[in-house]
Amino acid sequence: LIAVRRFLGDLLPADFSEAERMHRFDIGESLLDELDALIEEFGASALAVDFTQAAASESLSRAIEAVINDENRENPPTLAAIRDAILAGLGARMVGDGALEDDEGDTLLAEIEALIEQFGADTLAEDFLRYE
C-alpha cells in the first residue's frame, strides 16, 4: 500500500496537498486519505491487490449466468468458456431474446477479453458476477 501511496502522491503537484487541506470542497475523504487509513489499519506492507475487486458489467453478468444455467454444462464455466460462448453467438442470441440491448451485446467480447488478460482464461467466471 505504501508504494501505491507514494506513486499517487508523486503524480500530484507539490502544492496540491496543502491546497486540498485548506480548500476541501467535498465531504468525503480524498484517495490519499483513504490510502493513509488503510495503511494505518493494515500496515504499509499490505498488498494493494488484496484491496481490489473486479466485477463484470451487468450485461456480462447476464451472459455469465446464461452459460452457468446451461443444462448441458457439466463444469462451472471459466472466463475462456464465456469467451467461447460469446464468439459462438451468445450475445446475439441474448439480444434476440430481449435479455440484452443491442449496444450491450457489442461490448461483451471486449470486456471478457480484458478480464482474461488480467485474471487468466482458467479463472471461474462466477467469481465476477455482479449482483445489484
N, C-alpha and C positions, 0 to 999 in steps of 0.2 A: 504493500500500500504506500509506503513512503516513497518508492520510486515513481509511482503514478502521481503522487502529490507534488514531488519535485518537478516532474515533467510538465504537469499542468501549470504549476506556479511559474516555471520558466517561459511558458508561452505568453503569459500576461505581461503587459508593460509594467515597469517598476512602480510607477505611480498609481497603478490600478488598485492595489490592495488598500492603500491609505484612502483613496477616493471612495472605494467601496464601503469602507468602515464609516467614513464621515457622512456619506450621502446614500445610505442604503435605502432603496426605493421599495424593494419587495420585502414582504414579511418573512418569507421562507429563508432557509439557510442557503448560502452560496455553495457551489460544488466543492470549493476548497474547505469550507466549514464542515460539510458533510464528511469529507475525507479525514479531516482532523478528528472528528468524533469517532469515526471507525478506527483510526489509528490508536486513539486513546483507549477504546474498548477492546480491540483485538490485538493490538501491538503493531509496531512498524514492519515486522517481518511477515505479517499475514499476507497470503497470496491474493492479489486483486481478482483473479479468476474465480475465487470462491464467492465473490460478491456479485457475479454477473448471472443473468438469467436470459435465456433465449426462448422465444415462443414464436410459433408460426402465426401468420396473419389469420384472421377469421376465415377467409376463403381457403387457405391452405389447410387449416384445421378441419374444415368440412371435407376436403379431399382426403385427408388422412383418415378421418372417420369412415368415409366411404370404403376405403381399402380395408380398414380394420374390420368392418362389418361384412365384408365379402365372405359368404358361406363357403366358398371354395378354397379359402386361405387356411393353411394348416398352422403357420407360424406367425407371430406378430411381425408386421412389416417394418423393414428398415427404411432409412431415407432413400436408399437405392431402389427399393421396391416401389416407393411412392413416385420417384422419378420415372421408372419404367411404366407405371400406370398412366402418368401424365403424358408420356411420349406415345402411349398406345391409345390416347384419346379420352382419358378420364375427364379432363377439363371441358372438352366439347360436349361430352355426354351430360355432365352436370349442368352446363349452360342450357342444353336442350331440355333437360328435366326441370329447369327453373330453380335449381339449387344454387346456382351462381349467376351473377350478371355477366354480360359479355366481356366487359373490361376486367373482371376478376379472373376469368379463365385465362386471359392473356398473361397474367403475372405469375402463374403457378410455377412454371418451369424455372424462371429466373430465381424465384425465392427458394425453391428446393435445391437448386444448384449452389446457391450461396450457403445454405445450411450444410450441404455435403462438403463443400470446401472448408468450412470452419470446423465441423464436428466429425466428418468421415462418413462414408457411404454405409457402413455397417451399424451405425447408431440407430437405436429403436426410434421410430417416428413418433410413437405415442408420447415420448418424453417432451415433445414440442407442442402438444395440443394446447390451445388457448381456450380457457373456459371463462366466458363472460356472461 
